[in-house]
Amino acid sequence: MTDARSDSRSDVVAGARLDRLWERGCAFLGTRTAIMGGAMSWVSERHLVSAISNAGGFGVLACGSMPPDLLAAEIAATRGLTAKPFGVNLINMHPDLDRLIDVCRELAVSHVVIAGGFPSGATIKRIKDGGASAMAFAPTLVSGRRMVKLGIDALVIEGTEAGGHIGPVSTTVLAQEILPDLREVPVFVAGGIGRGEAILSYLEQGAAGVQIGTRFVCATESIAHPRFKQVFIKASARDAQASVQIDPRFPVIPVRALANAGSKRFMELQREVIARVDRGETTRDAGILEIEHFWAGALRRAVIDGDVESGSLMAGQSVGLVTREQPVAEIIGDLIAQAESALAARCPQTEAGDLPAIGQSAILGAA
């Protein structure tokens, strides 16, 4: 028969150890847990972002192609739903990037995450001069070190398992390459993370925290269309496929999404465009532009309008772990419970002396 007091002791020990493991990430974000919400266009808006922050995580607004005035309104609306810290994700290639950074400064945003390319030293300086912490994505150890020299405050490393625009290297390999050697700033791991055991593994390798996107798409607070959510709930990991480039003359930026009629049509379009160019009916530049424009507005059609046939169903491979609609607080609670359970199973007989003072007090009080 299991001793209830021993179980309680193991749980408290596990909780205290998890707190120590992501202490650096929590301190950097100003949160109770070091779980960042991935910035997903049309999904990561005020309702989901505020819910993640209110539940102890760190919500991140996806600016995407928003103009400055719309971003300002979205930040203000998010503030109306949470008093907790949250960040803003800006696209490096946005034509109004400087003005968007100024909006974040004017509204006292605490963290700005730059995505979509290597940020310049001037961009990083502008963010930091405005009083915010600057974060960016590092696809390699070398690029991460370069950004640290430019003054970046924290990094996210995202593997090819992630949804949306992806790089070629898996999360597990990136973690092995970067985490042991880049310690100067907090590093958050992303891509394919859907359970607490995975979070624990990366924390133990040296990560400050994690970023999770796909797992939150079907949150109760997510405004994603019910049809969009149902596709996620029914999907398996293998359904989240990377877009394929047929001809190197016509570059395609890899995007991971659930296969549907739209993705099949995209392959057909590439073949048609290539054939027309080869026959001299159109130019290569015009063909590239036609291919690039195929998905314009497709993500919004899927997320907001519920067009799951021709719209873009961007999803990470962890989509197979999304089995139902849940409140954000429940999702984060499940992740924490899974991580703590894994820790407790490893060291059920850990003595109270291994705990910080708060943990020892809890155990002694329970005794």
C-alpha positions as CSV (number, residue, x, y, z in Angstrom):
1,M,0.0,0.0,0.0
2,T,1.4,3.4,-1.0
3,D,2.2,5.8,1.8
4,A,0.2,9.0,1.2
5,R,2.8,11.1,3.0
6,S,5.6,9.7,0.7
7,D,3.5,10.6,-2.3
8,S,3.0,14.1,-1.0
9,R,6.7,14.5,-0.3
10,S,7.6,13.3,-3.9
11,D,5.1,15.7,-5.4
12,V,6.5,18.7,-3.5
13,V,10.1,17.7,-4.3
14,A,9.2,17.4,-8.0
15,G,7.4,20.7,-8.0
16,A,10.4,22.4,-6.3
17,R,12.8,20.8,-8.8
18,L,10.8,22.0,-11.8
19,D,10.7,25.5,-10.3
20,R,14.5,25.4,-10.1
21,L,14.9,24.1,-13.6
22,W,13.0,26.9,-15.3
23,E,13.8,29.6,-12.7
24,R,16.0,31.5,-15.2
25,G,13.2,31.5,-17.8
26,C,10.6,32.6,-15.3
27,A,12.7,35.4,-14.1
28,F,13.4,36.6,-17.6
29,L,9.7,36.5,-18.6
30,G,8.3,37.7,-15.3
31,T,6.0,34.6,-15.1
32,R,5.1,31.7,-12.9
33,T,6.0,29.2,-15.6
34,A,8.5,29.4,-18.5
35,I,6.0,28.5,-21.2
36,M,5.8,30.9,-24.0
37,G,2.9,30.9,-26.4
38,G,4.0,30.7,-30.0
39,A,3.0,33.7,-32.1
40,M,0.5,32.3,-34.7
41,S,-1.0,34.7,-37.1
42,W,-4.8,35.1,-36.7
43,V,-4.7,32.8,-33.7
44,S,-2.4,34.5,-31.2
45,E,-4.5,37.6,-30.7
46,R,-5.8,39.3,-27.5
47,H,-8.0,36.5,-26.2
48,L,-5.5,33.6,-26.5
49,V,-2.5,35.7,-25.5
50,S,-4.2,37.1,-22.4
51,A,-5.4,33.6,-21.4
52,I,-1.9,32.2,-21.6
53,S,-0.5,35.0,-19.5
54,N,-3.4,34.8,-17.0
55,A,-2.7,31.0,-16.6
56,G,1.0,31.7,-15.6
57,G,2.5,31.4,-19.1
58,F,3.8,34.1,-21.4
59,G,1.5,35.0,-24.2
60,V,2.9,36.5,-27.4
61,L,0.9,38.6,-29.8
62,A,1.4,37.9,-33.5
63,C,1.8,41.2,-35.3
64,G,2.1,39.6,-38.7
65,S,1.3,42.2,-41.4
66,M,-0.6,44.5,-39.0
67,P,0.0,48.2,-39.6
68,P,1.2,50.2,-36.5
69,D,-2.3,51.5,-35.5
70,L,-3.8,48.1,-35.6
71,L,-0.9,46.7,-33.5
72,A,-1.4,49.5,-30.9
73,A,-5.1,48.7,-30.7
74,E,-4.4,45.0,-30.2
75,I,-1.8,45.6,-27.5
76,A,-4.3,47.9,-25.7
77,A,-7.1,45.4,-26.0
78,T,-4.8,42.6,-24.6
79,R,-3.9,44.9,-21.7
80,G,-7.6,45.2,-21.0
81,L,-7.8,41.4,-20.5
82,T,-4.6,40.8,-18.5
83,A,-2.4,42.6,-16.0
84,K,0.3,39.9,-16.5
85,P,3.4,40.2,-18.8
86,F,3.1,39.4,-22.5
87,G,5.2,40.0,-25.6
88,V,4.8,41.1,-29.2
89,N,6.2,39.1,-32.2
90,L,7.3,41.4,-35.1
91,I,8.4,40.2,-38.5
92,N,11.9,41.4,-39.4
93,M,10.8,42.0,-43.1
94,H,7.8,44.2,-42.2
95,P,8.2,47.5,-44.1
96,D,7.1,49.5,-41.0
97,L,9.3,47.6,-38.5
98,D,10.8,50.7,-36.9
99,R,7.4,52.2,-36.3
100,L,6.1,48.9,-34.9
101,I,9.0,48.9,-32.4
102,D,8.1,52.5,-31.5
103,V,4.5,51.4,-30.9
104,C,5.8,48.7,-28.5
105,R,7.9,51.4,-26.8
106,E,5.0,53.8,-26.5
107,L,2.8,51.2,-24.9
108,A,5.6,49.8,-22.6
109,V,5.7,46.3,-24.0
110,S,8.1,44.3,-21.9
111,H,9.4,41.8,-24.5
112,V,9.7,42.1,-28.3
113,V,10.3,38.9,-30.3
114,I,11.8,39.4,-33.8
115,A,11.0,36.6,-36.3
116,G,11.5,36.1,-40.0
117,G,15.2,36.7,-40.4
118,F,18.3,37.8,-38.7
119,P,17.7,41.1,-36.9
120,S,20.2,43.9,-37.4
121,G,22.1,45.5,-34.6
122,A,20.1,48.7,-35.1
123,T,16.8,46.8,-34.7
124,I,18.0,45.1,-31.5
125,K,19.3,48.5,-30.1
126,R,16.0,50.2,-31.0
127,I,14.0,47.6,-29.1
128,K,16.3,47.7,-26.0
129,D,16.5,51.5,-26.0
130,G,12.7,51.5,-25.8
131,G,13.0,49.6,-22.5
132,A,12.0,46.1,-23.8
133,S,13.9,42.9,-23.8
134,A,14.8,41.7,-27.3
135,M,14.4,38.1,-28.4
136,A,15.1,36.4,-31.7
137,F,15.2,33.0,-33.4
138,A,18.5,31.3,-33.8
139,P,18.6,28.5,-36.4
140,T,22.3,27.7,-35.7
141,L,24.8,28.1,-32.9
142,V,26.8,30.5,-35.0
143,S,23.9,32.8,-35.7
144,G,22.9,32.6,-32.0
145,R,26.4,33.8,-31.0
146,R,26.3,36.6,-33.5
147,M,23.0,37.8,-32.1
148,V,24.4,37.6,-28.5
149,K,27.3,39.9,-29.6
150,L,24.7,42.3,-31.0
151,G,23.0,42.5,-27.7
152,I,20.1,40.1,-27.9
153,D,18.6,39.3,-24.5
154,A,17.2,35.8,-25.2
155,L,16.9,33.3,-28.0
156,V,14.4,30.8,-29.3
157,I,15.6,27.7,-31.1
158,E,12.8,26.2,-33.2
159,G,13.0,22.9,-35.0
160,T,11.5,21.7,-38.2
161,E,8.7,19.9,-36.3
162,A,7.1,23.3,-35.7
163,G,4.1,24.6,-37.7
164,G,4.2,27.5,-40.2
165,H,7.5,28.6,-41.7
166,I,10.2,26.1,-40.7
167,G,14.0,25.4,-41.0
168,P,15.6,22.1,-42.0
169,V,16.9,20.9,-38.6
170,S,15.0,19.0,-35.9
171,T,14.4,20.4,-32.4
172,T,16.3,17.6,-30.8
173,V,19.4,18.2,-32.9
174,L,19.3,22.0,-32.5
175,A,19.0,21.5,-28.7
176,Q,22.1,19.3,-28.7
177,E,24.0,21.7,-30.8
178,I,23.1,25.0,-29.0
179,L,22.1,24.4,-25.4
180,P,25.4,23.0,-24.1
181,D,27.5,25.8,-25.6
182,L,25.3,29.0,-25.5
183,R,24.8,30.0,-21.9
184,E,25.2,33.7,-22.0
185,V,21.4,34.4,-22.5
186,P,18.3,32.4,-21.8
187,V,17.4,30.0,-24.6
188,F,13.8,28.7,-25.2
189,V,13.2,25.6,-27.2
190,A,10.3,25.2,-29.7
191,G,9.0,22.8,-32.3
192,G,7.1,19.6,-31.7
193,I,6.6,20.1,-27.9
194,G,3.2,18.9,-26.7
195,R,3.8,17.1,-23.4
196,G,5.4,18.0,-20.0
197,E,8.0,15.2,-20.3
198,A,9.4,16.9,-23.4
199,I,9.5,20.3,-21.5
200,L,11.4,18.6,-18.7
201,S,13.9,17.0,-21.0
202,Y,14.9,20.3,-22.6
203,L,15.0,22.1,-19.3
204,E,17.4,19.4,-18.0
205,Q,19.6,20.0,-21.1
206,G,19.9,23.7,-20.2
207,A,16.9,25.4,-21.8
208,A,15.4,28.3,-19.8
209,G,12.0,27.4,-21.0
210,V,9.9,26.4,-24.0
211,Q,7.7,27.9,-26.7
212,I,4.5,26.1,-27.6
213,G,2.1,26.9,-30.4
214,T,0.1,24.1,-31.9
215,R,-1.0,22.8,-28.5
216,F,-2.9,26.1,-27.8
217,V,-4.8,26.3,-31.2
218,C,-7.7,24.3,-29.8
219,A,-7.8,26.2,-26.5
220,T,-11.3,27.3,-25.5
221,E,-10.1,30.9,-25.6
222,S,-8.7,30.6,-29.1
223,I,-10.9,32.4,-31.7
224,A,-10.0,29.8,-34.4
225,H,-13.0,28.6,-36.3
226,P,-14.7,25.4,-34.9
227,R,-14.0,23.6,-38.2
228,F,-10.3,24.6,-38.0
229,K,-10.2,23.2,-34.4
230,Q,-11.9,20.0,-35.4
231,V,-9.3,19.4,-38.2
232,F,-6.6,19.7,-35.6
233,I,-8.3,17.4,-33.1
234,K,-8.7,14.7,-35.8
235,A,-5.2,15.0,-37.3
236,S,-2.2,12.8,-36.6
237,A,1.4,13.9,-36.5
238,R,2.1,12.6,-40.1
239,D,-0.7,14.8,-41.4
240,A,1.4,17.9,-40.7
241,Q,3.6,18.0,-43.8
242,A,6.2,20.4,-45.0
243,S,5.5,22.1,-48.4
244,V,7.6,20.7,-51.2
245,Q,9.6,22.6,-53.8
246,I,9.4,21.0,-57.2
247,D,12.1,23.0,-59.1
248,P,15.0,24.9,-57.5
249,R,14.5,27.6,-60.1
250,F,11.2,28.4,-58.3
251,P,12.0,28.6,-54.6
252,V,9.4,27.7,-52.0
253,I,9.8,28.7,-48.4
254,P,9.0,25.5,-46.4
255,V,5.8,25.7,-44.4
256,R,4.5,22.9,-42.3
257,A,0.7,22.5,-42.5
258,L,-2.0,19.8,-42.5
259,A,-2.5,18.4,-46.0
260,N,-5.7,19.3,-47.7
261,A,-7.1,20.2,-51.1
262,G,-5.2,23.5,-51.0
263,S,-1.8,21.8,-50.5
264,K,-2.5,19.5,-53.4
265,R,-3.6,22.4,-55.6
266,F,-0.3,24.1,-54.7
267,M,1.7,21.2,-56.1
268,E,-0.3,21.3,-59.3
269,L,0.2,25.1,-59.6
270,Q,3.9,24.7,-59.4
271,R,3.9,22.1,-62.2
272,E,1.7,24.3,-64.3
273,V,3.8,27.4,-63.8
274,I,7.0,25.6,-64.5
275,A,5.6,24.2,-67.8
276,R,4.4,27.6,-68.9
277,V,7.8,29.1,-68.2
278,D,9.6,26.3,-70.1
279,R,7.3,26.9,-73.0
280,G,8.1,30.6,-73.0
281,E,4.6,31.6,-72.2
282,T,5.6,33.6,-69.1
283,T,8.8,34.7,-67.4
284,R,10.5,33.0,-64.5
285,D,10.0,36.1,-62.3
286,A,6.3,36.2,-63.1
287,G,6.1,32.5,-62.3
288,I,7.8,32.9,-58.9
289,L,5.4,35.7,-58.0
290,E,2.4,33.6,-59.0
291,I,3.6,30.7,-56.8
292,E,4.4,33.1,-53.9
293,H,0.9,34.6,-54.1
294,F,-1.0,31.3,-54.0
295,W,-1.3,31.2,-50.2
296,A,-2.1,34.9,-49.8
297,G,-5.0,35.2,-47.4
298,A,-5.2,31.4,-47.1
299,L,-4.4,31.3,-43.4
300,R,-7.1,33.8,-42.5
301,R,-9.6,31.8,-44.7
302,A,-8.9,28.7,-42.6
303,V,-8.6,30.2,-39.1
304,I,-11.3,32.8,-39.3
305,D,-13.7,31.7,-42.0
306,G,-13.3,28.0,-41.5
307,D,-12.3,27.2,-45.1
308,V,-10.4,24.0,-44.2
309,E,-10.4,22.7,-47.8
310,S,-8.5,25.5,-49.6
311,G,-7.2,27.5,-46.7
312,S,-3.8,27.0,-45.0
313,L,-3.9,24.7,-42.0
314,M,-0.5,25.6,-40.5
315,A,0.3,23.0,-37.7
316,G,3.2,21.5,-36.0
317,Q,3.8,17.7,-35.8
318,S,2.6,17.9,-32.1
319,V,-0.9,18.2,-33.6
320,G,-1.3,14.5,-33.0
321,L,-1.3,15.3,-29.2
322,V,-4.2,17.7,-29.6
323,T,-7.2,15.5,-28.7
324,R,-9.9,17.9,-27.5
325,E,-10.7,21.6,-26.8
326,Q,-9.5,22.7,-23.4
327,P,-9.2,25.9,-21.4
328,V,-5.6,27.3,-21.5
329,A,-5.2,26.9,-17.8
330,E,-6.0,23.2,-18.1
331,I,-3.5,22.8,-20.9
332,I,-0.8,24.4,-18.9
333,G,-1.8,22.5,-15.8
334,D,-1.6,19.2,-17.7
335,L,1.9,20.1,-19.0
336,I,3.1,20.9,-15.5
337,A,1.6,17.8,-14.0
338,Q,3.3,15.6,-16.7
339,A,6.7,17.2,-16.0
340,E,6.3,16.9,-12.2
341,S,5.0,13.3,-12.5
342,A,8.1,12.3,-14.5
343,L,10.4,14.0,-11.9
344,A,8.5,12.3,-9.0
345,A,8.8,8.9,-10.6
346,R,12.6,9.2,-10.8
347,C,13.2,10.2,-7.2
348,P,10.3,9.1,-5.0
349,Q,12.6,8.7,-1.9
350,T,14.3,12.1,-2.2
351,E,14.8,13.6,1.3
352,A,13.4,16.9,2.4
353,G,16.9,18.2,2.8
354,D,17.3,18.3,-1.0
355,L,14.5,21.0,-1.1
356,P,14.8,24.8,-0.9
357,A,13.3,26.2,2.3
358,I,9.8,26.6,0.9
359,G,9.7,22.9,-0.1
360,Q,11.0,21.7,3.3
361,S,8.4,23.8,5.1
362,A,5.6,22.3,2.9
363,I,6.8,18.8,3.7
364,L,7.3,19.3,7.4
365,G,3.9,21.0,7.6
366,A,2.3,18.0,5.8
367,A,4.0,15.6,8.2
